[in-house]
């Protein structure tokens, strides 16, 4: 199960990096752009991720993951005004997550925690967040692709480059490593 914890940490790190590589590519003013009134801007998504991470990972093993102090509806208010403020929120949430997850031991994986009074094993709770955060980070990347258009630098295998990518991968011997190790 320690391999499980190592794997989820690497996956969280990978998705954090995808968000950061998106932030690096787009102009500051585009962090606040929305397609329409029903859409979220990148800054709103970051604020929501921050609120979720702080709520879920603060006192992870001992208190309900939906904290009484969380104001989820306010996470969608457009009140982040600068890239610096956005990055502070982004890093605050991830810091809380990593501090909690680095403390977990194999024996903790058998425990039950609660999110809105619903019991989750530790792997279930982690997997829930490992689905939730990449869902929103995918939105961030998609918005980045829209606003950058032809100036977008691919964060994965560029279009039309699959053969070259696979050729390079299959030129190496079979091995056991995490998929994020050579990205």
N, C-alpha and C positions, 0 to 999 in steps of 0.2 A: 504493500500500500504506500510505502514511501515513494515508489515510482509514480504512483498516482499524484501525490502532492507535488513532486518535481515536475510532472507533466503539466498540471494545471497552472503552476507558477509560470512555466515557460509560455503557456498559451496566453495567460493574462498579460505577460510582458510583451508578447507578439502583438496582441491587439492594441495595447497601449502605444506601441511603436507605430502602428498603422495610423492611429489618430494623430500622433505627433508629426509624422511625415506628411500628413494632409495639411496640418496647420502651417508647416514650413512652406508649402507650395502656394498658398493663397494669400492675396492681399488682406490686410487687417479688416477693411470695411466689408469684405465678403463673409467674414465670420458672423455677421449679423443679418445677412441676406436671407429672405424667405421667398419661396416660389409663389406662395399665396397666403392668405390669412389663416388657413387651416394647417399650414405647414409649420414646422419648427426650423429655426435657424441653427447653425452649428453651436452658437453660444447657448441657446436654450437646451440643446441636447447635452452639452457639457454640464450645464447647471443641474439638469436632471440626474445625470450620472453621478455627479458630486453628492447630491442629496441621497441618492440610493446607496452609494458606497458608504457614506458616513453612517447611515441608518443601519445597513446590514452588517457592517464589519466592526462597529464600535461595540465592545463587550460581546463579541460574536458568540462565545460559548455560554454566556450567562443571562442575556436579556433577549427579549423578542426582537427580531430583525426589523420590525416596523416601529421605530421609536416614537414616543408620544410627542417629542419635540420636533419631529419632521413635519414640514409644511409642503407636502408634495405638490399641491396645486400652484404654489408660488414658484416652484422650480421652472415653470413655463412662462413666468413673467420675463419680459425682455429688459432686464436691468443691468446686465453686464455691458460695460461701455468700451473696454479696451482689450486688446490681445493679452496684455500683461495680467489683467484681472481674470480673463478666461483661463490662462495657463496656471494661475494660482489655484483656481477652483479644480481644474483638471488634476494637478499634482496633489492637492490636499486629499481628494478622493482616493487616488491610487496609493498614496502613502498609508492611509487608513487600511485599505485592503491588504497591502503587502505586509504591514506590521502584524495584522491579525493572522494571516495565512502562514507566515514564517514561524509563528509560535506553535502551530499545530503539530501534534505528535501522532504517530500511528494509532495509539490507543484512543485518541480523540475522535477518530473516524467512526467509532461505534456509538458515539453519543447522539442524542436527539436534541435539536434546537427548534425554535419556533419562529415562524414568520406569519404575522397576523393570526396567531394562535393555531396555526397549522404545523404539525410536527414534520420535521425533515431530518433524515440522517445527515451527518456532515457532508458526505459526498453528494447527496441530493441537493443540499443548500448551495454547495459550491457549483455544482453543475447548473443549477438554476441561474446563478449569476454569470456563469461562463456562457450561457445562451443569451442572457439579457444584454450584457455589455457589448458583445460583438454585433448584436442586432443593431444597437444604436451607433456603434462605430462604423458599421456598414453604411448607415445613413449619412454619417459625417463624410465618409469617403465619397459616397455618391454625390452629395452636394458639392464637394470639392471638385469632382470631375465635371459637374455641370458648369460651375463658375469658371473653371480654368479652361474648359473646352480643349482646343488643340494644344494648349500649353501644359496640359496635365502630363506628369511623369508617372507611369504605371508603378503600382506598389506590388504587383505580382508578375505573372508571365505576360509580357506585352502581347497585344493582338498580333497574330501572324508569326509569333516566335516560339510556338509550342514545340515544333520539331527540334529546333536548336536546343531548347531547354531540356527536352527529354533525352536528346543525344548526349548532352553533358552528364545528366543524371545516370544514364545507363552505361556510361563509359567507366563508372566507378564500380568496384566490387559490391556485392550485397553486404549490407551492414545494418546494425541496430543503432539508431540514433533518433533523436526527436526531430520532427519535421522543421522546427525552427532553427536547428543548429547551424545550417549553412545558408540562411537567408541573408 
